[in-house]
């Protein structure tokens, strides 16, 4: 968790570097993390209007909760194995 107030007071270059670092620590793939992802996280800090979570590669979810930016890994959707029937028959 990152304190939104402290991040908002930091210079933009330092803030986006901290956001990218936090995202990779949470499990986001560094090479897949783009400037657009960092910008979306930055919007949760500097332009907060109640927007929903930010989906990052990894998969990692970034959200604003009680004055903190929370980055957490989320489980990948389960893919059925070949030949299996994902839906039960009645």
Residue pairs with C-beta under 8 A, 6 or more apart in sequence:
1 68
1 69
1 70
2 18
2 19
2 22
2 68
2 69
2 71
3 67
3 68
3 69
4 44
4 45
4 48
4 64
4 67
4 68
4 69
5 67
7 15
7 18
7 19
7 45
7 69
8 15
8 45
8 46
10 18
12 42
15 42
15 45
15 46
16 38
16 39
16 41
16 42
19 38
19 41
19 42
19 45
19 69
20 30
20 33
20 38
22 69
22 71
23 33
23 37
23 38
23 41
23 56
23 58
23 60
23 62
23 71
24 30
24 33
25 71
26 56
26 58
26 60
26 71
26 72
26 73
27 58
27 59
27 60
27 73
28 37
28 56
28 57
28 58
28 60
28 71
29 57
29 58
32 57
32 58
33 56
33 57
37 54
37 56
37 57
40 54
40 62
41 54
41 56
41 62
41 69
43 51
44 51
44 54
44 62
44 63
44 64
44 69
45 64
45 69
48 64
52 63
53 61
53 62
53 63
54 61
54 62
54 63
55 61
56 62
56 71
58 73
59 73
59 74
59 76
60 71
60 72
60 73
60 74
61 71
61 72
61 73
61 74
62 69
62 70
62 71
63 69
63 70
64 70
80 86
